[in-house]
């Protein structure tokens, strides 16, 4: 993916953050596939989140091309996410939302147009 079109930004994904500093963190991952802002991922592997990942869940807050030792900004805690900005497989959606809430985040009640 070459990001030839205008992609989402953290403002499309986050409705609110309680802290301008602690709502995100940076991880170094070997990414097998490109990640775009809003992708719900496993923050240990960088792969798309699946229900089997349980509580190991985060939201990418930047775009990053696949490759080794890539720096990626992901969500941490005290975020309110816009559900229309999140990209997660339908089969894993409920588990991902539950994992994000368990980490101290919240999912907004309704989709907000991007």
KOLROGU-562029 format. One line per field, with one value per residue: x, y, z of N, C-alpha, C, CB in turn; residue in one letter; residue number from 1. Coordinates in steps of 0.02 Angstrom, whole numbers. Glycine has a CB too. Layout:
residues N
neast [X, ...]
nnorth [Y, ...]
nup [Z, ...]
caeast [X, ...]
canorth [Y, ...]
caup [Z, ...]
ceast [X, ...]
cnorth [Y, ...]
cup [Z, ...]
cbeast [X, ...]
cbnorth [Y, ...]
cbup [Z, ...]
residuo [A, ...]
num [NUM, ...]
END
This chain:
residues 114
neast [43, 31, -17, -89, -200, -296, -282, -350, -332, -269, -367, -482, -504, -500, -611, -598, -469, -407, -284, -154, -32, -20, -109, -61, 70, 232, 285, 402, 397, 397, 323, 213, 120, 56, 3, -132, -194, -310, -327, -362, -256, -145, -38, 83, 123, 88, -1, -167, -301, -374, -504, -447, -336, -372, -353, -248, -234, -240, -250, -196, -119, -62, -2, 93, 216, 244, 375, 535, 576, 496, 437, 292, 152, 34, -126, -150, -211, -361, -437, -566, -644, -694, -811, -832, -710, -627, -547, -584, -602, -764, -795, -713, -745, -828, -749, -632, -677, -715, -591, -522, -599, -576, -445, -456, -511, -639, -779, -860, -1036, -1107, -1080, -976, -976, -846]
nnorth [-58, 107, 222, 317, 394, 511, 475, 415, 509, 529, 612, 571, 450, 460, 524, 588, 620, 591, 626, 719, 660, 527, 448, 378, 272, 219, 82, -42, -141, -290, -281, -374, -336, -185, -52, 50, 207, 187, 52, -94, -182, -318, -274, -334, -414, -343, -383, -392, -377, -519, -617, -714, -653, -595, -490, -422, -294, -150, 14, 73, 229, 293, 286, 151, 72, -99, -202, -234, -196, -77, 80, 117, 212, 185, 164, 192, 219, 290, 342, 394, 313, 334, 237, 225, 254, 149, 1, -160, -337, -407, -522, -511, -395, -369, -428, -352, -222, -244, -276, -154, -70, -129, -91, 37, 125, 194, 166, 269, 306, 317, 315, 438, 547, 542]
nup [0, -44, 10, -70, -67, 30, 197, 354, 507, 676, 730, 668, 724, 862, 980, 1099, 1218, 1379, 1423, 1350, 1334, 1389, 1318, 1213, 1147, 1091, 995, 940, 802, 699, 555, 460, 369, 295, 402, 445, 506, 633, 622, 713, 811, 862, 984, 1010, 904, 791, 699, 625, 740, 816, 889, 971, 1022, 1139, 1276, 1223, 1138, 1033, 957, 803, 780, 677, 507, 440, 345, 297, 366, 444, 615, 637, 691, 780, 823, 945, 1028, 1204, 1346, 1421, 1314, 1203, 1078, 909, 837, 697, 647, 676, 621, 612, 605, 580, 652, 762, 824, 942, 1043, 1030, 1062, 1195, 1252, 1233, 1314, 1438, 1458, 1499, 1410, 1301, 1195, 1083, 1087, 967, 790, 718, 589, 470]
caeast [0, 73, -51, -98, -260, -296, -302, -374, -284, -293, -428, -538, -509, -509, -659, -573, -418, -403, -215, -120, 31, -24, -158, -27, 138, 266, 314, 443, 370, 410, 257, 206, 76, 49, -45, -158, -223, -376, -326, -358, -202, -113, 22, 143, 143, 73, -51, -236, -329, -423, -533, -401, -286, -400, -343, -189, -268, -224, -271, -141, -133, -24, 10, 161, 226, 269, 447, 564, 593, 458, 409, 221, 117, -28, -165, -132, -267, -399, -459, -634, -636, -750, -817, -826, -639, -591, -548, -576, -645, -829, -794, -673, -765, -850, -691, -587, -708, -711, -520, -506, -632, -541, -383, -470, -534, -711, -802, -916, -1101, -1131, -1030, -971, -955, -776]
canorth [0, 166, 279, 364, 434, 541, 424, 440, 536, 516, 650, 531, 389, 479, 575, 624, 588, 622, 650, 729, 624, 456, 412, 341, 249, 196, 15, -62, -205, -315, -283, -417, -301, -114, -34, 117, 238, 160, -21, -125, -231, -349, -231, -375, -441, -295, -412, -372, -408, -573, -629, -756, -609, -577, -421, -394, -255, -78, 47, 110, 300, 319, 239, 126, 21, -163, -209, -250, -143, -16, 117, 127, 244, 150, 189, 164, 219, 352, 365, 380, 299, 341, 170, 226, 262, 88, -52, -225, -388, -412, -577, -493, -328, -368, -443, -295, -168, -263, -270, -83, -43, -157, -54, 105, 165, 191, 171, 316, 273, 318, 333, 508, 549, 563]
caup [0, -51, 39, -124, -53, 97, 245, 419, 554, 744, 743, 642, 765, 932, 995, 1157, 1260, 1444, 1431, 1286, 1334, 1406, 1278, 1160, 1159, 1031, 998, 883, 780, 632, 525, 401, 323, 309, 454, 435, 564, 647, 623, 779, 802, 920, 991, 1017, 839, 738, 654, 637, 800, 812, 956, 1010, 1054, 1204, 1298, 1189, 1087, 1030, 895, 770, 774, 621, 452, 438, 295, 323, 368, 508, 663, 622, 748, 770, 878, 959, 1085, 1269, 1392, 1429, 1248, 1179, 1008, 862, 806, 624, 630, 692, 571, 644, 574, 612, 700, 820, 846, 1012, 1086, 1027, 1101, 1266, 1272, 1237, 1374, 1497, 1465, 1522, 1354, 1291, 1126, 1080, 1080, 898, 740, 704, 519, 457]
ceast [45, 41, -61, -158, -253, -322, -326, -315, -309, -357, -490, -553, -527, -561, -632, -517, -412, -334, -183, -55, 20, -76, -126, 43, 167, 295, 355, 421, 398, 341, 256, 163, 73, -6, -68, -190, -295, -379, -321, -310, -184, -47, 87, 169, 133, 21, -121, -263, -378, -446, -487, -346, -309, -388, -284, -212, -247, -248, -211, -163, -91, -22, 82, 165, 256, 345, 471, 581, 561, 431, 336, 189, 49, -63, -140, -194, -301, -419, -533, -629, -701, -757, -812, -754, -598, -601, -533, -624, -709, -830, -756, -694, -784, -792, -642, -613, -703, -639, -500, -537, -597, -476, -393, -491, -610, -724, -861, -980, -1125, -1073, -1033, -942, -884, -776]
cnorth [61, 228, 335, 410, 464, 489, 457, 466, 518, 554, 614, 471, 405, 534, 620, 585, 627, 654, 660, 690, 548, 417, 371, 320, 225, 127, 3, -133, -225, -325, -324, -383, -227, -103, 37, 142, 212, 85, -45, -184, -265, -310, -269, -397, -390, -321, -386, -411, -462, -588, -671, -715, -584, -503, -387, -356, -182, -52, 85, 183, 334, 266, 215, 70, -42, -163, -223, -188, -76, 15, 133, 158, 210, 181, 157, 163, 287, 384, 351, 373, 309, 272, 170, 235, 199, 36, -118, -274, -396, -467, -560, -427, -325, -380, -385, -237, -182, -256, -197, -51, -67, -120, 18, 152, 160, 196, 219, 279, 269, 336, 407, 513, 575, 603]
cup [0, -22, -12, -113, 17, 147, 310, 460, 624, 761, 717, 685, 837, 939, 1051, 1189, 1325, 1455, 1363, 1280, 1340, 1366, 1223, 1183, 1094, 1043, 935, 864, 712, 600, 461, 348, 343, 361, 439, 500, 574, 648, 696, 772, 868, 928, 1002, 949, 782, 688, 672, 697, 782, 883, 1000, 1044, 1123, 1221, 1265, 1127, 1090, 962, 867, 762, 721, 566, 456, 387, 328, 321, 438, 549, 646, 686, 733, 832, 885, 1019, 1149, 1314, 1392, 1362, 1240, 1104, 969, 827, 730, 602, 641, 637, 605, 610, 614, 666, 764, 852, 920, 1060, 1087, 1069, 1176, 1292, 1279, 1299, 1437, 1510, 1489, 1467, 1349, 1216, 1126, 1064, 1008, 851, 726, 633, 513, 393]
cbeast [-49, 89, -13, -106, -324, -338, -245, -411, -275, -239, -422, -523, -444, -443, -727, -630, -348, -417, -174, -106, 76, -39, -208, -22, 140, 322, 258, 521, 294, 452, 233, 176, 4, 32, -15, -209, -222, -425, -266, -430, -140, -100, 11, 129, 104, 135, -50, -280, -362, -393, -600, -369, -272, -371, -334, -139, -345, -147, -332, -123, -122, 48, -6, 183, 272, 242, 481, 625, 669, 399, 450, 186, 108, -15, -240, -75, -245, -360, -419, -687, -611, -738, -882, -870, -610, -615, -498, -590, -607, -884, -762, -600, -823, -904, -655, -576, -781, -735, -475, -529, -707, -528, -346, -410, -502, -747, -821, -903, -1152, -1190, -1040, -926, -1002, -728]
cbnorth [0, 178, 305, 328, 391, 606, 376, 384, 614, 533, 719, 508, 350, 501, 544, 637, 585, 572, 601, 803, 648, 449, 461, 384, 193, 246, -39, -60, -202, -382, -212, -484, -332, -75, -40, 119, 315, 186, -49, -148, -197, -427, -184, -436, -503, -277, -490, -385, -355, -637, -665, -808, -549, -621, -419, -450, -261, -65, 95, 78, 334, 340, 271, 100, 46, -222, -147, -291, -135, -31, 183, 60, 322, 74, 175, 205, 200, 401, 331, 437, 228, 399, 139, 281, 318, 60, -38, -221, -456, -426, -639, -489, -303, -419, -506, -272, -158, -335, -305, -46, -65, -232, -53, 132, 141, 248, 100, 372, 308, 368, 294, 547, 594, 502]
cbup [61, -124, 99, -189, -59, 99, 259, 457, 546, 794, 712, 571, 762, 964, 1016, 1208, 1223, 1499, 1474, 1276, 1390, 1478, 1248, 1096, 1214, 1009, 1005, 899, 778, 633, 510, 420, 324, 244, 526, 377, 558, 598, 582, 806, 772, 909, 1047, 1061, 823, 701, 658, 575, 844, 776, 949, 966, 1009, 1260, 1372, 1169, 1094, 1040, 907, 701, 841, 642, 383, 508, 239, 282, 341, 498, 666, 573, 761, 752, 865, 971, 1076, 1302, 1462, 1469, 1191, 1201, 998, 810, 826, 596, 668, 758, 512, 721, 570, 561, 668, 801, 804, 1024, 1061, 955, 1080, 1276, 1220, 1174, 1375, 1486, 1399, 1556, 1288, 1329, 1096, 1027, 1121, 890, 675, 757, 479, 452]
residuo [X, X, X, X, X, X, X, X, X, X, X, X, X, X, X, X, X, X, X, X, X, X, X, X, X, X, X, X, X, X, X, X, X, X, X, X, X, X, X, X, X, X, X, X, X, X, X, X, X, X, X, X, X, X, X, X, X, X, X, X, X, X, X, X, X, X, X, X, X, X, X, X, X, X, X, X, X, X, X, X, X, X, X, X, X, X, X, X, X, X, X, X, X, X, X, X, X, X, X, X, X, X, X, X, X, X, X, X, X, X, X, X, X, X]
num [1, 2, 3, 4, 5, 6, 7, 8, 9, 10, 11, 12, 13, 14, 15, 16, 17, 18, 19, 20, 21, 22, 23, 24, 25, 26, 27, 28, 29, 30, 31, 32, 33, 34, 35, 36, 37, 38, 39, 40, 41, 42, 43, 44, 45, 46, 47, 48, 49, 50, 51, 52, 53, 54, 55, 56, 57, 58, 59, 60, 61, 62, 63, 64, 65, 66, 67, 68, 69, 70, 71, 72, 73, 74, 75, 76, 77, 78, 79, 80, 81, 82, 83, 84, 85, 86, 87, 88, 89, 90, 91, 92, 93, 94, 95, 96, 97, 98, 99, 100, 101, 102, 103, 104, 105, 106, 107, 108, 109, 110, 111, 112, 113, 114]
END
